[in-house]
Amino acid sequence: MTTLYYYAGACSLVPHIVARELGLDINTVAAPRPDDAGRYEYLDKINALGKVPALRLDDGTVITQNIAIVEYLAALGEAAGKVDVVYPKLGTLAHAQALRWLSFASSDLHPAFRPLFRPQLFTKSETDFQMIKDIATDVVLDLMAHVDGEYLQRDAIANNQYSAADIYIYVTYRWASRLGLDLSPYSGLKKMIAAIQTRPAVLKALEEQNQPLI
């Protein structure tokens, strides 16, 4: 059976939700952390970089990177008749717009959190950690303000149609909330968060990863 490897609450929650939205028969497995048993096997057979998400197909082929996995799952969903559930049809302008915002979440919003989670990657001096985090906080909140403006105008960020882009933004919002960032000004985002957390597929994926609502 096709298997999606994830870390609970990480960006791998995105394809996890996508798979559940599409009703795909995909197994989900928590990937071993660096000190866990099975870590070397994961590095050898699944992802040599040790990251998630990773999608292992029935024939042993492994796909990594969120956007690639979402595209593959969307194609499976379309083949199964789940048209436009989390991604407009390939080749349409609507698809391009959804991909645009999904790429924004993956390439702009997601990396902005890295200094907040691991400031030691950006400075060797622990005394500078807080400065690094403060700068990163400003960057994250500026990006959140940008998408908030979009959600003030529509319920879904791409074509006003729910897509994987909204799912990815939701996951990053969860991180910001967990880190205690001040999200109170962003009423458009809050509207989207409240709506997405009523979706059965989202609730199912959260339950499977033992993650709370926010």
C-alpha positions in Angstrom: 0.0 0.0 0.0 1.2 3.5 -0.7 2.5 5.1 2.5 2.9 8.7 3.5 5.7 9.3 6.1 5.2 12.3 8.4 6.2 14.1 11.6 3.3 15.1 13.7 2.3 18.7 13.1 5.0 19.3 10.5 4.6 20.4 6.9 3.8 16.7 6.1 0.4 17.4 7.6 -0.4 19.1 4.2 -0.3 16.0 2.0 -1.9 14.0 4.9 -5.0 16.3 4.8 -4.9 16.3 1.0 -5.0 12.4 0.9 -7.9 12.4 3.3 -9.8 15.1 1.4 -9.5 12.9 -1.7 -10.5 9.8 0.1 -7.4 8.0 -1.1 -6.5 4.6 0.4 -3.1 5.7 1.7 -1.3 4.5 4.8 0.3 7.1 7.1 3.3 6.3 9.3 5.2 8.6 11.7 8.8 8.8 10.4 11.5 8.0 12.9 13.2 11.0 14.5 17.1 11.1 14.6 17.3 9.1 17.9 14.5 6.7 17.1 14.8 3.0 16.2 14.5 2.6 12.4 16.1 5.9 11.6 19.0 4.4 9.6 16.5 2.3 7.6 14.5 5.4 6.8 17.6 7.2 5.6 18.6 4.2 3.5 15.3 3.3 2.0 13.0 6.4 2.1 14.8 9.7 2.3 18.6 10.1 2.6 18.0 13.6 3.9 15.9 12.3 6.8 13.1 14.7 6.1 9.3 14.5 5.6 7.0 14.2 3.8 7.9 11.2 1.8 5.4 9.1 -0.2 6.4 5.5 -0.9 4.4 4.0 -3.7 3.4 0.3 -4.0 6.4 -0.4 -6.3 8.9 1.1 -3.9 9.3 4.4 -5.7 9.6 7.3 -3.3 8.4 10.9 -3.9 9.6 13.7 -1.7 8.8 17.4 -1.4 5.4 18.7 -0.6 4.4 20.2 -3.9 5.4 17.1 -5.9 3.5 14.9 -3.5 0.4 17.1 -3.6 0.5 17.1 -7.4 0.8 13.3 -7.5 -2.1 12.9 -5.0 -4.2 15.4 -7.0 -3.7 13.3 -10.1 -4.7 10.2 -8.3 -7.8 12.0 -7.0 -8.7 13.2 -10.5 -8.3 9.7 -11.9 -10.7 8.5 -9.2 -13.3 11.1 -10.1 -12.5 13.6 -7.3 -12.2 16.5 -9.6 -11.3 19.9 -8.1 -11.5 18.7 -4.5 -8.2 20.2 -3.5 -6.7 21.3 -6.8 -8.3 22.6 -10.0 -7.7 20.6 -13.1 -4.2 20.6 -14.5 -3.7 23.0 -17.4 -6.3 25.6 -16.3 -5.7 29.1 -15.1 -7.3 28.2 -11.8 -4.7 25.4 -11.4 -1.9 27.9 -12.0 -3.3 30.2 -9.4 -3.7 27.5 -6.8 -0.1 26.3 -7.6 1.0 29.9 -7.2 -0.3 30.2 -3.7 0.8 26.7 -2.8 4.3 27.6 -3.9 4.1 30.8 -1.9 3.3 28.8 1.2 6.1 26.3 0.5 8.8 28.7 -0.6 8.1 32.0 1.2 6.0 31.3 4.3 7.3 27.9 5.4 11.1 28.9 5.3 10.4 32.0 7.3 9.8 29.8 10.4 13.1 28.1 10.2 15.0 30.8 12.4 12.2 30.5 15.0 12.5 26.7 15.3 16.3 26.5 14.9 18.1 29.9 15.4 21.4 27.9 15.8 21.5 27.4 12.1 21.9 31.2 11.6 24.3 32.1 14.3 26.9 30.4 16.5 26.3 32.8 19.3 23.5 31.9 21.7 23.3 35.5 22.8 22.1 36.3 19.3 19.3 33.7 19.3 16.6 36.1 20.4 17.6 38.7 17.8 17.3 36.1 15.1 13.9 35.1 16.4 12.7 38.7 16.6 13.7 39.3 13.0 12.1 36.1 11.9 8.9 36.9 13.8 8.6 40.2 11.9 9.0 38.4 8.6 6.4 35.8 9.5 3.9 38.3 10.6 4.4 40.4 7.5 3.7 37.3 5.4 0.7 36.5 7.5 -0.6 40.0 7.0 -0.2 39.6 3.2 -2.4 36.4 3.1 -4.8 37.9 5.7 -5.6 40.6 3.1 -6.5 37.9 0.6 -8.8 36.1 3.1 -10.5 39.4 4.0 -11.7 39.4 0.3 -12.5 35.7 -0.1 -13.0 32.5 1.7 -10.3 30.6 -0.1 -7.0 32.1 -1.3 -7.0 30.8 -4.9 -10.0 31.5 -7.1 -12.1 31.5 -3.9 -11.9 27.7 -4.2 -10.6 25.6 -1.3 -7.3 24.0 -2.3 -4.0 22.6 -1.0 -2.8 26.2 -0.8 -5.3 26.9 2.0 -4.2 23.7 3.7 -0.5 24.7 3.7 -1.3 28.2 5.0 -3.4 26.6 7.7 -0.4 24.4 8.8 1.9 27.4 9.0 -0.7 29.3 11.0 -0.7 26.3 13.5 3.0 26.8 13.9 2.6 30.5 14.5 0.0 29.8 17.1 2.1 27.2 18.8 5.0 29.7 19.0 2.8 32.3 20.6 3.0 34.9 17.9 0.4 37.6 18.0 -2.2 36.6 15.4 -5.0 38.7 16.8 -5.0 41.3 14.0 -5.7 38.8 11.3 -9.4 38.4 11.1 -9.4 37.1 7.5 -7.0 34.3 8.4 -9.1 33.5 11.5 -12.2 33.1 9.4 -10.4 30.6 7.2 -9.0 28.7 10.2 -12.4 28.4 11.8 -13.8 27.1 8.5 -11.1 24.6 7.7 -11.2 23.1 11.1 -14.8 22.0 10.5 -13.8 19.8 7.5 -14.0 16.1 8.3 -10.8 15.3 6.3 -8.9 17.9 8.4 -10.2 16.5 11.6 -9.4 13.0 10.5 -5.8 13.9 9.7 -5.3 15.8 12.9 -6.7 12.8 14.9 -4.3 10.4 13.0 -1.4 12.6 14.0 -2.7 13.2 17.5 -2.8 16.9 17.0 -5.2 19.4 18.6 -7.4 22.0 17.1 -6.2 25.6 17.5 
